[in-house]
Amino acid sequence: MFLAHNLIDQAVLDRFNQAEKVIKIAGAQALEYFRNREKLIVETKMEPQDVVSIADRNVEVTIIEGLQEHFPQDGFLGEEQGITKGDNQYLWVIDPIDGTACFLNGMHSWCISVALMVNDKIACGLIFDPNSNELFSAVAGKGCFVNDKSVATLTVNSVQEGVMGLGTSHRVPASLCVNFIDKLLNQGGMFIRNGSGALMLAYVAAGRLIGYYEPHINSWDCLAGLIMVDEAGGSTNNFLSGEGLLKGNPILVSAKGIKGSLHNMTGVN
């Protein structure tokens, strides 16, 4: 699922460096929208809880244009614009605002997520939280960072030793989430759901949460976070199996020491 470390070349690093610049510009734009959110027109997608605004669309355009200017042959998969195939092996996977419902309701748990794939493998990822000015990033084989500080996942012996991140949606039966919560609480664990899967994945990588589970998540929400958890020493399921890139899959990531326990609770490998 992740690009082999020896395949990280200057072309990948150049793209990572440009993405770092672009995501900060997009973050400033998104933050300005957030501070003036009462002026935004909000639309509903497939279900009432799935909302979108002009902020999502314009921030995605800013990211794509900022990358296309330097890498015009690359492909793009964005939450709002869908997929545009490129003329080479590079594919950017973008969520301009992960946690739109929180964004629109004045809560700070939203972020921007950008990942780069090379020949269908995740090469690097960036997640920017403009409210806290935290940039989470990882490149295959080079570790995970929050701003310029190297981070690692927690090491725990049971779910009692930390807080689990949890996500859900109406795309899957409620029982999948409810059953997991029941097992987690009965084993002495606890959970949070902050409305942004990407941000909670970054928190696992940064040693703030012990894991994250969601019965179904889309690729633009999680590819950046997946490589961060892997580079920070945690465990991930093979999210890209089957049609994960375009149709999504379950996701399960964990800190060191509880992969087996979480697998038993969720059934996710």
N, C-alpha and C positions, 0 to 999 in steps of 0.2 A: 504493500500500500504506500510505502514511503520510498522516495528515490534513494538509491544506493549512495553512500557517502562519497565514494570515489567519482561519482558523476556530477558532483557539485562543481561546476566550472565557472569561469568569469562571466559567461552569459547569464547564468542563474544569479550570481551575485550582483550583476548590474541591474537586473530586474528587481531584485530584493531592495537594493538601495533606492531605486526610483519609486518603488511602492511605499517605502518608508516616507519619502517626501510627500507623495500624493495623499496618503492616508491622513497625514497631519493637516494638509490643506482641506481635505474633505471633512475632517473633524471640526475644524473651525467653522466651516459652512454649516454643518449639522448643528453645532452648538448655537449658532445665531438663529437658526430656525427654531430650535428648542426654546430659546429665550423669548421668541415671538410666536409661540405655537398657537395662540388663540386666533391668529390670522389664517391658519392653514385650513384648506379644504380637505376633508377626510372622506375616503371612499371605502367600501367594503369589498373584499374579494369573494371567495367561495363560501365563506361562513361569517356570521356576524362578529366573531372574535378576531377575525383576520382582516386587519385594516391597513390602509396605505395612504400616504399623503404626498403632496408635491415635493416635500422634503426628501422622501425616499428616492423618488425618481431623479431629482436634480443632483443629489449627492452621488447616485450611481453614475450619472453622466459625467460628473467631475472626475470620478475615479477612472472610468474607462478612457475618457479623453486624455487624462494625464499620463496614462500608460501607453495609449495608442500613438501619442506624439513621438515616443521614443521606440516603440516596438509595434509598428503598424501591421505586421504579419501575424501577430499573436491572436489566439481565440479568446472569447469571453463568455462566461456563464454568469449572468446576474439574476438576482431574485426578481427584479422588475422587468428586465428586457429579454430574459431568456438566453438562449445560446446562439452565439455567432461563431462559426468555425473559422479557424485561422488557416494560414498556409504553412505552418510549421508544427513543431511538437509541443508548443507552449499553450496552456489554457489557464486563464485567470478565473477564479471562482469568487464571486463578490456578493456580500450582503451589505448594502449601504447603511441600513439602520436595523440592527437586530434588537428586537424589543420595542417595536413601533408602538404597541399599546401603552407601554410604560412612558415612552417618549411623549406621546400625545397627551398623557394624563399628568405630566409634570414630575414623573419619577426618574431618578438618575440611572436606573439599571438598563441602559442601552449602550450599544457600541457599534463600531464599524469593523467588518471582518473581510480580509482579503487573503486568498491563498493562491499559490502558483503550482500548477501541475506540469510535469514534463513526461511525455509519453505515458500518460495515465497514472503517474505516481506523484504523490505530494512532495514538493521540493522545499517549500517554505510557507510560512504563514505569519500574518500580522493581525492583531486585534487592538484597536485603539479606543480607549474610554476617554472622551473629551472632558467629561465632568471632573474626573480625577487626574487628568493629564497623564495617564498611564498607557504606555505602549508595550504590549506583550508581543514578543516575536520569537521565531525559531527558524533556523535553516538546518536541513538534514545534516547531521554529523557535527554541528557546531554549538549545540546546547540551546537552552531557552533563557530568555531575558525579559525582565520588566524594566523598561527604560534601559539603562546600561548595567543593571545588576543581574548577575546569573542567579537563576532560581532552580529549585528542584521540588518534586512532589514530596508529600509527607511519607513517612514510614510508620505504619500502624499494624497492630495485631488483630484488631476487631473493629466493627462498625461503631462500637461504643466510644472510640477514641477520637472522634471528629464529627463533622457535619457533612452530610451527603447532599449534593445538588440534584434536583429533580425537575424534569420538564414533561409536559404532556400537551395534547391538543385533541380536538374533536375528530381528527383523522383516524383515530384508533379507539377500540372499546375502552371505556373508563375502567373496566376491571383490570386491565394490564397495569395501570398505575396504582389502583386501590390495593391490589394484591401485593405489590411491591412494598407499599407503605405499611401494610399490615405486618409483613415479615420483618421489615426494617425496625419498626417500633417494638415488636415483640422480642427482638434481639438486642434491645437497648440502644438502638441508633436514633438519629434525628436527621431532619432534612430541611432544606429551604428551596423555594422556587421563586426566583427573582424576576422572571419574565424574559431573560436573555440567555439562551443556551450557550451562545458563543462566549459570553462573559463568564459563565460558570465553568466552562471548559478551561478558560484561561486561569480561573481561580484554582482549579485542580493542579494545573501545571505549576502555579506559583506557591503551592503548599498551603492554600487557604481552605480548600475543601478536600475531603478524602475520596471523592468520586462524583461521577455524574451519570445519570440514567434517564433516557427518554425513549419511550416505545417506538416513536417514529420522529425523525428529524430530517431536514433537507440538507443537501451537501453544502450549500452556501452558508448555512448556519454553523457548520462544524469542521470543515476541512482544516482551517487555520488552527483551531483548537486541538485537533487530533495530533498534528505534528508537534505542537507545543508539549502536550502531555507525554508523547513518546520521547522527545528530546530531554524532558525533565526527569525521565526515569520511571514514568508510570506505565500502565498497561492500557491498551485500547483493543476494542473488537475490530474485526475486518469490515469496517463500514462500507467500503466500496464494492463488496461482493454483489453479484447479480447486477441489478440496475440502480445501485446506490447513488451514482453520480447524478442521474436525472430524475429518479423517482424517490430517493431517500431510503432509509433503513432505520432499524433500532440503533441506538448508540449506548455503549457502556465503557466508561474509562474509570480507572481506579489508581489510587496511590499504591505504593509498595506494601505488600503483605495481606491484602484483602481481595485480590482478584477472584480467588476461588469462592469466597463467601458471597460476593456480589453475583457471580455467575449462577450460583445455586438459587439465589433469590429471584433472578430475572430470567434465567434460561438463555441469556445472550452470551455467545462465545467470544 
